Amino acid sequence: MNNVKEDIFLGIIVLLFSIVVLIFSFTISNNEYTTNYKETTGYLIGYNKDTPNKETSYTLIYSYVVDNHEYTVSSSITTGVLPKMNSTRVIKYNPNNPSEAFIPSLSSISLFTFLGIFGIVISLIVISHTIIKNITDINLKNRLTIIFKIIISLVAIILGFTISYIVTGYFSLTKMFSFYTNDILPSLIMSIAFILTGIITIIITLINYIKSKRT
């Protein structure tokens, strides 16, 4: 019983911490950059290559045009994924000073968002598994299993699209295919795996639930 309580307690701690990280990411997005920033399309024109500890990472450089003037902006975090040259990404800039800009999908905002959602998935799996396996009431166990499966699946789908957003700047798998390079392949597989797993799990769970209600 002590182990059960410890596992649930640990899961709750991770869940709460992940939620705090997620809230923090939205706080950064609202406070670090003013809300009057406008969006435009940037085009990848270059990159700076870094190889710390023999692992290659890139600082991506995008160009964007405001009022017929061209500007450049670099990603505030490095990435191990190098998209195709001239591929696009959303840029946010200060309309009062267009040279002030940032790339939302390649900033601390997206990184904290990913970590928060990933932590929520893991913690929910730990909590649900620990609770369900110790319930003796079959009907209650089945209902909670369905609820937890759907919740975890939905969060997994969101995580899959978040990976797409970090890699391409868009919540779109088609963008990942259009930006395809060998560097993107692992992220593409991971994104599709999370999304498909979530969708398939929800479908199977609902089908089994409907069948059980008919019997």
C-alpha positions as CSV (number, residue, x, y, z in Angstrom):
1,M,0.0,0.0,0.0
2,N,2.9,2.4,0.8
3,N,4.3,1.8,-2.7
4,V,0.9,2.6,-4.2
5,K,0.7,5.9,-2.3
6,E,4.3,6.7,-3.2
7,D,3.7,6.1,-6.9
8,I,0.5,8.2,-6.9
9,F,2.2,10.9,-4.9
10,L,5.2,10.9,-7.4
11,G,2.8,11.0,-10.3
12,I,0.8,14.0,-8.8
13,I,4.1,15.9,-8.2
14,V,5.2,15.4,-11.8
15,L,1.7,16.3,-13.0
16,L,1.6,19.5,-11.0
17,F,5.2,20.4,-12.0
18,S,4.3,19.8,-15.7
19,I,1.2,22.0,-15.4
20,V,3.3,24.8,-13.9
21,V,5.8,24.5,-16.7
22,L,3.0,24.6,-19.2
23,I,1.5,27.7,-17.5
24,F,4.9,29.3,-17.4
25,S,5.3,28.8,-21.2
26,F,2.1,30.7,-21.8
27,T,3.2,33.4,-19.3
28,I,6.4,33.8,-21.3
29,S,4.4,34.1,-24.5
30,N,2.2,36.8,-23.0
31,N,4.7,38.8,-21.0
32,E,8.1,38.4,-22.7
33,Y,6.7,39.7,-26.0
34,T,4.1,42.3,-26.3
35,T,0.7,41.4,-27.5
36,N,0.7,43.9,-30.4
37,Y,3.4,41.9,-32.2
38,K,2.3,41.0,-35.7
39,E,2.8,37.8,-37.7
40,T,4.5,37.5,-41.0
41,T,6.1,34.7,-43.0
42,G,9.9,34.1,-42.8
43,Y,12.1,32.1,-45.2
44,L,15.0,30.1,-44.1
45,I,18.1,31.6,-45.7
46,G,20.9,30.1,-43.6
47,Y,22.1,28.6,-40.4
48,N,25.0,28.5,-37.9
49,K,26.2,25.0,-37.2
50,D,27.4,24.0,-33.8
51,T,28.8,20.6,-32.7
52,P,29.0,20.5,-28.9
53,N,29.9,17.0,-27.7
54,K,29.9,15.8,-31.3
55,E,26.1,16.4,-31.5
56,T,25.3,18.7,-34.4
57,S,22.8,21.5,-33.7
58,Y,21.7,24.5,-35.7
59,T,20.8,28.1,-35.1
60,L,18.4,28.9,-37.9
61,I,18.3,32.2,-39.7
62,Y,15.1,33.5,-41.4
63,S,14.5,36.6,-43.5
64,Y,11.2,38.4,-43.5
65,V,9.9,41.6,-45.3
66,V,7.9,44.4,-43.6
67,D,6.9,47.5,-45.7
68,N,9.3,46.4,-48.5
69,H,12.3,46.3,-46.1
70,E,14.0,43.0,-45.5
71,Y,15.1,41.8,-42.0
72,T,16.6,38.7,-40.5
73,V,16.0,36.9,-37.2
74,S,17.8,33.9,-35.7
75,S,16.2,31.2,-33.5
76,S,16.7,31.8,-29.8
77,I,17.2,28.1,-29.2
78,T,19.2,25.6,-31.3
79,T,17.7,22.6,-33.0
80,G,19.0,19.3,-34.2
81,V,16.6,19.5,-37.2
82,L,17.6,21.4,-40.3
83,P,14.6,22.1,-42.6
84,K,14.9,22.7,-46.3
85,M,16.3,26.1,-47.4
86,N,13.6,28.6,-48.2
87,S,11.1,26.7,-46.1
88,T,8.7,29.0,-44.2
89,R,8.0,29.7,-40.6
90,V,5.9,32.2,-38.7
91,I,7.8,35.2,-37.5
92,K,6.4,37.7,-35.0
93,Y,7.7,41.3,-35.1
94,N,7.3,44.6,-33.4
95,P,5.3,46.8,-35.8
96,N,6.9,49.9,-34.2
97,N,10.4,48.5,-34.8
98,P,10.3,45.6,-37.3
99,S,13.9,44.6,-36.6
100,E,12.7,43.3,-33.2
101,A,11.4,39.9,-33.9
102,F,11.3,36.3,-32.7
103,I,10.4,32.9,-34.0
104,P,7.6,31.5,-31.7
105,S,8.2,27.8,-32.6
106,L,12.0,28.1,-32.0
107,S,11.9,29.9,-28.7
108,S,11.8,29.0,-25.0
109,I,8.0,29.2,-25.3
110,S,7.7,26.1,-27.5
111,L,10.4,24.2,-25.5
112,F,8.6,24.7,-22.2
113,T,5.2,23.8,-23.9
114,F,6.6,20.5,-25.2
115,L,8.2,19.6,-21.8
116,G,5.0,20.5,-20.0
117,I,2.7,18.4,-22.2
118,F,5.2,15.4,-22.2
119,G,5.3,15.5,-18.4
120,I,1.5,15.5,-18.3
121,V,1.4,12.4,-20.5
122,I,3.9,10.5,-18.4
123,S,2.4,11.5,-15.0
124,L,-1.2,10.6,-16.2
125,I,0.0,7.1,-17.3
126,V,1.7,6.5,-13.9
127,I,-1.3,7.8,-11.9
128,S,-3.9,5.9,-13.9
129,H,-2.0,2.7,-14.0
130,T,-1.4,2.8,-10.2
131,I,-5.0,3.6,-9.4
132,I,-6.7,1.2,-11.8
133,K,-4.6,-1.8,-10.9
134,N,-5.6,-1.5,-7.2
135,I,-9.3,-1.2,-7.7
136,T,-11.3,-4.3,-7.0
137,D,-14.7,-3.1,-8.3
138,I,-14.8,-4.3,-11.9
139,N,-17.3,-1.7,-13.1
140,L,-15.5,1.2,-11.6
141,K,-12.2,-0.1,-12.9
142,N,-13.6,-0.3,-16.4
143,R,-15.1,3.2,-16.3
144,L,-11.9,4.7,-15.0
145,T,-9.8,2.8,-17.6
146,I,-11.9,4.3,-20.4
147,I,-11.7,7.8,-18.9
148,F,-7.9,7.7,-18.4
149,K,-7.3,6.2,-21.9
150,I,-9.2,8.9,-23.6
151,I,-7.6,11.7,-21.6
152,I,-4.1,10.3,-22.2
153,S,-4.8,9.8,-25.9
154,L,-6.0,13.3,-26.3
155,V,-2.9,14.7,-24.6
156,A,-0.7,12.4,-26.8
157,I,-2.4,13.8,-29.9
158,I,-1.7,17.3,-28.7
159,L,1.9,16.3,-28.0
160,G,2.2,15.0,-31.6
161,F,1.1,18.3,-33.1
162,T,3.4,20.2,-30.7
163,I,6.3,18.3,-32.1
164,S,5.2,19.3,-35.6
165,Y,5.0,22.9,-34.4
166,I,8.5,22.9,-33.0
167,V,10.0,21.4,-36.1
168,T,8.1,23.3,-38.8
169,G,6.4,26.2,-37.0
170,Y,3.0,24.9,-38.0
171,F,0.5,22.5,-36.4
172,S,0.4,20.5,-39.6
173,L,1.8,17.1,-40.6
174,T,1.6,18.1,-44.3
175,K,4.1,20.9,-43.5
176,M,6.5,18.3,-42.0
177,F,6.2,16.3,-45.3
178,S,6.8,19.4,-47.4
179,F,9.8,20.4,-45.2
180,Y,11.1,16.8,-45.4
181,T,14.8,16.2,-44.9
182,N,16.7,13.3,-43.3
183,D,17.0,15.4,-40.2
184,I,13.3,15.8,-39.9
185,L,12.6,12.0,-40.3
186,P,12.9,11.1,-36.5
187,S,10.6,14.0,-35.5
188,L,8.2,13.1,-38.3
189,I,8.0,9.5,-37.1
190,M,7.6,10.6,-33.5
191,S,4.9,13.1,-34.3
192,I,2.9,10.7,-36.4
193,A,3.3,7.9,-33.8
194,F,1.8,10.1,-31.0
195,I,-1.1,11.3,-33.1
196,L,-2.0,7.9,-34.6
197,T,-1.6,6.1,-31.2
198,G,-3.9,8.6,-29.6
199,I,-6.5,8.4,-32.4
200,I,-6.5,4.6,-32.6
201,T,-6.6,4.2,-28.8
202,I,-9.7,6.5,-28.6
203,I,-11.5,4.6,-31.4
204,I,-10.7,1.2,-30.0
205,T,-11.7,2.3,-26.5
206,L,-15.0,3.7,-27.7
207,I,-15.8,0.7,-29.8
208,N,-15.2,-1.6,-26.9
209,Y,-17.3,0.6,-24.6
210,I,-20.2,0.5,-27.1
211,K,-19.9,-3.3,-27.4
212,S,-19.9,-3.7,-23.6
213,K,-23.1,-1.6,-23.3
214,R,-24.9,-3.8,-25.9
215,T,-24.1,-7.1,-24.1
